[in-house]
Amino acid sequence: MVNPAYVAVDWGTSSFRLWLIDADGAVLAERRSGEGMTTAAKTGFSQVLEGHLAAVEAPDNLPVIVCGMAGARQGWVEAGYIDVPASLSSILSGAVSVPGESRDVRILPGLAQRDAATPDVMRGEETQLLGALGPDSQGTQAVCMPGTHSKWVHVKEGKVTGFSTFMTGELFDTITKHTILMHAVAGAEGQPADAAAFEAAVAAAFQRPALASNLIFTARSGQLLHGISAAAAQAKLSGTLIGLEIAGALQDAGKDTAITLVASGRLQALYEQAFRTLSLSFTAIDADAAVRGGLSAAAQAIWPN
């Protein structure tokens, strides 16, 4: 039987993911639930964790490395932030111990950008970043991590020089549920995706970002005047918001900047389609593999034996 070396946990606001890992980094068992920070803050972080550890039969002395919102001010134990510019390797040494636990539990810090004009924070994505690039990354890269709040991180020679958060996913959800455009997309879920409408919207928003609110409204006016389908209206909205995000993220980037996409599932497919539409070259890395890689790097640095 293969012996586990440690437990890796990605603890988000509304999600919980746990992996039982052996010394070679292989996954021996996995647990997923909706017991994110919001739920765990009421139930008890230790109780939630121990329940999942028991389910995978983790030995009592097995250490646990955690990233994400468990380290937030409203989380289990505040892990604080490392200020950028910062090396990726600094994430490895910033883990905070959780007091009062029978096993060794460490929570990784987030990253903070304290510039008064562009303040920003991330918590959890820094571990994906570490796993995707490694602590000794070479060259200049723009790393895209899409989601409810998409993160774009600029890395040069293994150092995070800056990053930006784009509320793309949350804006899409709000616009399609709480504005006049909710009528335009009604029934879209039962229709095939409209790739052409999505790609046209991505290109239009990337080329003319100053027209953002006008481009968004055309999902409604195009339906009223030209009879575009609900699926086309939904694709137009999605494409517009993603096109705006990419335009903003790459505004100050050099033409030869390499793009690394850290994503999975539907979001990975959408962003790949958007990058191809804009003729942007990129490398894709699975988001789950990236966060496990980052947690593994941290565990090996903390518990080298």
Helices and strands as residue ranges (DSSP letters): E 4-11, E 16-22, E 27-33, H 37-43, H 45-55, E 64-68, G 69-71, E 81-83, E 86-87, G 88-91, E 96-97, E 105-107, E 110-113, E 120-122, H 125-133, E 140-145, E 150-156, E 159-166, H 168-178, G 180-182, G 188-190, H 195-207, G 209-211, H 212-226, H 230-249, E 258-263, H 265-277, E 282-286, H 287-302
